[in-house]
Amino acid sequence: MDHKDLVQYARSLFDAHGDKAEAEAAQKAAAAREAGMTDDAEKWDKIRFHIKELRGPRAT
């Protein structure tokens, strides 16, 4: 999955799940790591990063 695809997937996940999208990506990354699928875990970590960027800074 190239950078453009990761960003597009992050946008779709964020649009569908809002603030819960980041947690979902983190759970997917953890599950992939547990299953020994390090490449998939890294992809989910990158997706999570892009979701954080889309969400922007949190208001306090």
Contact map, one row per residue, 1 for C-alpha under 8 A:
111011000000000000000000000000000000000000100000000000000000
111111000000000000000000000000000000000000000000000000000000
111111100000000000000000000000000000000000000000000000000000
011111110000000000000000000000000000000000000000000000000000
111111111000000000000000000000000000000000000000000000000000
111111111100000000000000000000000000000000100110010000000000
001111111110000000000000000000000000000000000010010000000000
000111111111000000000000000000000000000000000000000000000000
000011111111100000000000000000000000000000000010000000000000
000001111111110000000000000000000000000000000011011000000000
000000111111111000000000000000000000000000000000011001000000
000000011111111100000000000000000000000000000000000000000000
000000001111111111001000000000000000000000000000000000000000
000000000111111111111100000000000000000000000000001001000000
000000000011111111000000000000000000000000000000000000000000
000000000001111111001000000000000000000000000000000000000000
000000000000111111111000000000000000000000000000000000000000
000000000000111111111000000000000000000000000000000000000000
000000000000010011111110000000000000000000000000000000100000
000000000000010011111111000000000000000000000000000000000000
000000000000110111111111100000000000000000000001001000000000
000000000000010000111111110000000000000000000001001100000000
000000000000000000111111111000000000000000000000000000000000
000000000000000000011111111100000000000000000000000000000000
000000000000000000001111111110000000000000011011000000000000
000000000000000000000111111111000000000000011001000000000000
000000000000000000000011111111100000000000000000000000000000
000000000000000000000001111111110000000010010000000000000000
000000000000000000000000111111111000000111111000000000000000
000000000000000000000000011111111100000010000000000000000000
000000000000000000000000001111111110000010000000000000000000
000000000000000000000000000111111111110110000000000000000000
000000000000000000000000000011111111110110000000000000000000
000000000000000000000000000001111111100000000000000000000000
000000000000000000000000000000111111100000000000000000000000
000000000000000000000000000000011111110000000000000000000000
000000000000000000000000000000011111111110000000000000000000
000000000000000000000000000000011001111111000000000000000000
000000000000000000000000000000000000111111100000000000000000
000000000000000000000000000010011000111111110000000000000000
000000000000000000000000000111111000111111111000000000000000
000000000000000000000000000010000000011111111100000000000000
100001000000000000000000000010000000001111111110000000000000
000000000000000000000000110110000000000111111111000000000000
000000000000000000000000110010000000000011111111100000000000
000001000000000000000000000000000000000001111111110000000000
000001101100000000000000100000000000000000111111111000000000
000000000100000000001100110000000000000000011111111100000000
000000000000000000000000000000000000000000001111111110000000
000001100110000000000000000000000000000000000111111111000000
000000000110010000001100000000000000000000000011111111100000
000000000000000000000100000000000000000000000001111111110000
000000000000000000000000000000000000000000000000111111110000
000000000010010000000000000000000000000000000000011111110000
000000000000000000100000000000000000000000000000001111111100
000000000000000000000000000000000000000000000000000111111100
000000000000000000000000000000000000000000000000000000111110
000000000000000000000000000000000000000000000000000000111111
000000000000000000000000000000000000000000000000000000001111
000000000000000000000000000000000000000000000000000000000111
